[in-house]
Structures are given as structure tokens and as C-alpha cells.
Amino acid sequence: MTRFALIAAVLVIGGCTTPYPDAVDTFYTRGASLDANRAPRGSKAFCERYAQQSQDNFYESNSDPEDGFGRNGFVYNQARTAGNSAYERCLRGRTN
């Protein structure tokens, strides 16, 4: 019975993944966390975190695991664009 519980626990933990299909070159894969942006407002670190959050939010709002890689790959590219735009806006002081 103990072996069964251990195997079940490993399988459950193994199901944890990033929201991105390949987790390649995303703000998310560069040390993302789910907490608030604690960097000083207006700093480069703040803008990077802001862009990361914007990209992650776009992807999670517009992707669907049932759509497969083709559709989600398209959404992934849109999310990267949204993150890059958010970064540029932030550097100009516009985060609202």
C-alpha cells in the first residue's frame, strides 16, 4: 500500500508543468513567480517583471490545452508580442 501511495504522489507531481507548450525563451522561464512585482517602480527589473506578468496573463487567458500546439503556438507568439509591448510601455512610464 505504501508503494502505491508513493507512486501516486510521484505521478501527481509529475503533472506540474509551465503554461507554455515548450517553455522556450519566455519571460515565464526566466525566473517567474506568482507573487507581486516587488521591484522599485520605474526600474528595469520592475519593467521586466511587468512584461513577464503581461505575457503570462495573455497566454493563460487565450490558450487552451485542447487546441494543440498549432493554435497554442500562435497564441504563444501573440503573448510574446504582448510582453514585449508591455516592456516598452513600462520603460516609457505607462503601466496603467
JOBELQUI-V59656 format. One record per residue. N is the residue number from 0. PHI is phi in whole degrees, -180 to 180 (NA if undefined). OMEGA is omega in whole degrees, 0 to 359 (none if undefined). Layout:
n/phi/omega
N/PHI/OMEGA
N/PHI/OMEGA
//
This chain:
n/phi/omega
0/NA/180
1/-64/178
2/-62/179
3/-61/179
4/-64/179
5/-65/179
6/-63/179
7/-62/179
8/-64/179
9/-65/180
10/-66/179
11/-66/180
12/-64/179
13/-64/180
14/-80/180
15/-77/180
16/-139/174
17/-77/179
18/-75/183
19/-93/184
20/-62/181
21/-118/182
22/51/182
23/-109/173
24/46/177
25/-117/172
26/-59/182
27/-60/183
28/-82/180
29/-99/175
30/92/181
31/-68/172
32/-143/185
33/-94/182
34/-86/183
35/-70/177
36/-80/184
37/-98/178
38/-71/179
39/-61/181
40/-56/180
41/93/180
42/-80/178
43/-62/179
44/-62/178
45/-63/182
46/-66/177
47/-64/179
48/-67/178
49/-60/179
50/-65/178
51/-60/180
52/-64/179
53/-63/179
54/-64/181
55/-62/179
56/-64/179
57/-61/183
58/-64/182
59/-67/179
60/-76/188
61/-113/180
62/-100/179
63/-146/182
64/-56/181
65/-80/182
66/-79/181
67/83/187
68/-67/183
69/-55/180
70/-67/181
71/-68/174
72/-64/176
73/-64/179
74/-64/178
75/-58/179
76/-65/177
77/-65/179
78/-65/177
79/-61/178
80/-63/178
81/-63/178
82/-65/178
83/-64/177
84/-65/179
85/-62/179
86/-63/180
87/-64/177
88/-60/182
89/-64/179
90/-62/177
91/-87/177
92/89/182
93/-111/179
94/-119/180
95/-86/none
//
